[in-house]
């Protein structure tokens, strides 16, 4: 398994296209979404600084309206495009190169689809979209704004919520997933 430090630099790469220490300092100080990711990844290391990182993660969770517990399994290349009102269930499994925007929820549900989602690589959740239940979202999927997804989505698709419509496209996230890992 890769070290969590490299996860931080891979996440930084998704923001700016490089992995320099100067950029790390700049984005940690001035970019709220990346600042949250920085403390999230450091909490996941569980070293002797864990109490400090956990305190700062909770502080920024309240300040920015982001609820992503450090137990959540998120692979490399995580990017919060616009921060605010983001909720991800700790049981969700998320692949690499994942974009999430403001107002999005990745959560659990009860009933037939009881459980939490598994989200593939190169997935982009647009503003106010919701993904809930024991479902699988494939690779290279774009979830359009204001979509409610509680069904499986195949690879290379765009989900439009007008009537739970799925459109098959080659590389639908090409414009949205910049600086792929």
N, C-alpha and C positions, 0 to 999 in steps of 0.2 A: 504494500500500500504506500502511496506517495505521502510525503510529509505535508502537514497542513500549511506550512510556510509557503510551499510552492502553490498551494491552492490560492492563497492571498495574491500572489504575483500573477497567477492565471486569471483571477477575477479582475485585477488591475489591467491586465492586457486587454480584456473585453471592453474596458472603458476608453483607453487611450491608445492602444496598439504598441505599448512597450512595457518593460518590466523594470524600470529604473528606480533606484532608491529615492531620487528626487521626486519622481511622479508619485511614489507611494506616500511620501510626506504631504505633498500638495493635495492629493485626492483624499487622504485621511482627514486633513484639516478643513477642506473647503467643499467637499461633495458629500452631502448627507447620506445618500444611498450607499456609497462606497464605505463611508465611516461605519455604518451599521454592519456591513459585510465584514469589515476588518475585525470588529469586536466579536461577531458571530464566529468567524473562523478561529480566532484566538481562544474563545471559550471551548471550542471543540477539541483543542489540544489537551486540555485538562492538565496543565502543568501547575507549578506553585503560584503563578500569577492568576490562576482561575478566579479567585474571589474578586480581584480588581476588575478583570475583564467582564465578569458576570454583572457586577454592579454597573459598569459603564454600558453594557448591553441593555440592561433594564432601563437605565436612564434615557438612552436614545430610543428605546422602544416606545416609551411614553412621549418623548419630545417629538418624534417623527411619525407616530401612529403606525408603526410596523410591528407585527407580532409574528416573529419567526423564532421559535425556540431553538436553542443550540443543539438539541437532540435530532433535529430534522436532517435527513440524509439528502444533501445537495452536492452534486458532483462539481468538478472544476468549471470555471467560466460562468459564474453566477453574476447577473447584472440587474440591478434595480434601476430601471430607466427613469421613472418618476416616483418619488417616495410619497407615502401617505396612504393610510387605510389599507395596508397590505397584511393579509392573514394567511399563514401556511401552517397546517396541522403538523405536529411533530412526527406522525406516522407516515406522512407522504414520502415517496421516493422520487427524486428528481434527477434527471440526467444532466449531462454537461451542456454548456452554452444555452442556459435558460435565461430568458428575459421576462421580467414582470414589471407592470406599470401600476399606477395608482388605482386604488379601489378594487384590487383583485383578491380573490379568496381561493385557496386550495384547501378543501376541508373534507371532513367525514360526513357520512349520512347513515341513516338507519333504514330498515326495510329490506327490500330485495337487493339493493346495491350497498349493503352495510359494509363500511370500511373506508379506506383512504385511497386516493389515486396513485398510480405509477405513471410518471411522466417521462417520456423518452428524451433523446438528445435533440438540440436545435429547436426548441419549442419557444414560441413567443406568445405571451398572454397580453393582450391589449387592454386598455383601461376598462375597469368595471366588469371584467369577465369573472365567471365563477366555474370552478371545476370541483365536483363533489362525488363521493361514492367510490366503491371498489371498481374502478374502471382503469383502462389503459389508454393513454394518449401516446400515439406513435411518434416516430422521429420526423423532424422537419414539418411541424404542424404550427399553423398560425391560428390562434383563437381570436376572432374579431371582437371589437368592443361590444360590451353589453351582452355577451353570450353566456348562456347557462348550459354547461356541459355535464350531463350525468349518464353518458353512454360512451362506449369505446370508439376511438377515432383512429383510423388507419394511418400509415405513414404518408407523407407528402400530401397533406390535406389542409384546407382552410375551413374552419367551422364558422358558419354564419348562423345566427340564432333566429332568423325570421321564422323558419319552420324546422329548426334543428337540421339545417341543410349543410351537407359536406360537399365541398368542391375539390376534386382531385387536380393537383397541379404539380409540375416539376419545380422543386425548390421554392415553395411559397414563402419561406422565411428569408430568402436571399437578401432582401433589402434591409431586413430588421436585425439579423444576427451579424453584427460587424465584428471584425477581428476574431474569427473562429479559431478555436484551439485545435 
